[in-house]
Amino acid sequence: MSLCVLALLPATWLFVAASDRLREVSDVPRTDVAVVFGAGLWGGEPSPYLAHRLDAAAKLYRAGRVKVVLVTGDNSREEYDEPDAMRVYLTRHGVPDGRIVSDYAGFDTWDSCVRAKKIFGVDRAVLISQGFHIRRAVALCEAAGVDSYGVGVEAKHDVTWYYGGTRELFAAGKAALDAVFEPDPRFLGPVEVGVQRALASDTR
């Protein structure tokens, strides 16, 4: 019983840490930056799960609730580029290219949160992901110093959804360790001014 309690502690921490930070697209606070986490590509295009996240970001932008969208994902291989695919999708759905900033080294949630803060200078953001992941994203970005609100988008309860939900139980342990020990991302790199430049050029 003690082992079971210990195993569930990280998941409980995620639930509590994000409990008052979850919102809907319609009532999320107006914030300069939205962060969209990568969720895989299918044939070079955003997967259905990623497309739902991007749809929510585009809706927030069109409603004037965010000014800039930071897309963060994996570009560790030349033939696999999540951020650029996300950028193309957003421009097709009404977000101007100049309002999109790409993080090509968002290899996992912790890396994306730390880089948003340290590399892109984001202090406050709306995070967008599926419901099974959004609590972890909020808790980790808060731990990384980003004042965060989370929007968990709807998702069909298919095999991917059940896999994602199960995976979160194991990912919660790593998230807790990341929050405690604050390791450097896999790749940190130089400071980027893309977010500040996009905000400075905002004319709305």
N, C-alpha and C positions, 0 to 999 in steps of 0.2 A: 504493500500500500504506500509506503514511504517513497519507493521508487516511482510509482505512478504519479504521486503528487509532485515530485521533483521534475518529472518529465513534462508535466503540464504547466509548470510555473512560467516558462517563457511565453507560451500562448496566452496565459492569463495576463501577463504584463502587457502584451500587445493589445489585448482587448481593453484593458483599463486605460492605457496610455492614449489610445485614440478615441475613446468613448464619446468625448464631447467635441471632437474635431471632424466628424463626418457630416457632410451636407449633400444636398441634391443640386443638380445643375441650376435649378430655378432659385435657390436661396443661398448659394455660396457667396461669401463676402467678396466685394469688388477688390481685386488684387492685381498688381501689375503683371505678375508672371504665373503662367500655368506650366506645370511639368508633366509631360507624358512619357511614361516608361515603355520601353520596347517590349514586344510580345511575339516576336517571330515573324518571318516572311514566308509566303507561299509563292513560289515562282517569281520572286523579286518584288511582289506586292505585299502590303500589310496583311497578316492573317486576319480572319474575322474578329478575333479577340482584340487585336491591335486596332483594327478599323473602328470598332465600337469606342475605344478610348479616344481616337482621333476625332470621331464624330462629336463626342462630348466637348473636346477642346475647341473645335470649330464653332459649336453652338455657343460656348462661353464667349468666344471672341466676337461673334456676330451680335451677341446681346450686349456687348460693351462691358462685360464683367471682368475680362482680362485684356491686357494690351499686347503681351508677347507670349509666345508659346516656345518653351524649351523642350526639344525632343531629344531624349537620351536613350542610347541603345548601343548595340554591338556593331563595330566595324573592324573587327580584328583580322578579317580576311578581305582581300581586294574584291572578291566576288560576292561578299555578303555585307550589305550596307543598310542597316535599319534606319539610321537618321535621315538619309537622303530619300528613302522610300516614304518615310513619314512626312517629310517636307513636301514631296510631290503630291501626296494624298491631301494634305491640308490646303495646298494652293488650289487644288481642284474643288475644294469645298469652301472657298470664300475667305481663306486667310492669306493676306498678302505675303509674298516671299520675304519682304523686309521685316516682317513681324515674327519670323520663325528663326530660332537660333538652334544650332545642332551641337550636341555633345556626342562625339564619336567614340568615347571610352566609357560609356555607361554599361559596364560588363555585368553588374548586379545592382541590386537596390541600394546597398550601402555606398558603393562607388558613385552611383548617380547622385545620391544625396550630398555626399562630401564634396563632389566636384561642383554641384550647383552652388554650394556655399563658398568654397575656397577658390574655385577657378572662375565661376561666372558671377560671383558677387550677389547671389540671391539670398536675401534675408527673410523673405516672406513669399509663400507660393501656395497655389492650389494644385494639389496632386491628383492625377487622374489614372485610375487603373480599375481592374475588376474588383468586385466586392471581397473575394477571398484573399486578395493581396493588399488592399488599400490600407488596412490597419497597420500592417508591417511597414508599408511605405511611410505613413504618417509618423509612426514611432521612431523610425530610423532617421527621417529628416529632422524631426524635433531633436533627436540626440546629436545630429550633426550641426545644429544651430540654425535651422531653417524653421521659422514659425509657419506651421503648415495646417491647411485644411484639406480633407480628402473627399473626392467624389468617386464613389464606387459605381461603375456603370453596370447595367444589366447584362447578363450573359445566359445563353441557352445552357441548361443543365445536361450537357452531353459528357462524353468520356473525358474530354479535356477539362471540363469544369470540375469533375470529381477528382481528376488527377491533381489539378491545381489546389483544390481544397486540402487534399491529403498531404501534398508537398508542403503546404504552409505549416503543418504541425512540426515537420522536421526543420523547416527554414526558421522557425521561431527561435530555436536554440542558437543557430548561428547569428541571428539578429541580436539576441541578448548579448552574446559575446562581442559583437561589433560595437554595440552601444557602450559596453563597459570598457573595452580595451582600445576603441577608436583606432583601428589599424589604418594605415595609408591605403588609398585605392591602388588597384593593380597598376594604374597609370595616372599620375597627377598632372605633370606638365605645367606649362606657363599659364599665367592669368589671361583670360579671354575677356574682351570688352563688348562682345556681341550683344548681350542683354542691355547694357547701358546705352549702346549706340542705337538700338532699336527703340528704346524708351525715349531717348532724346529726340528722335525723329518722328515720334508719334504726334499726329496732328488732329486727332479726334477730340 
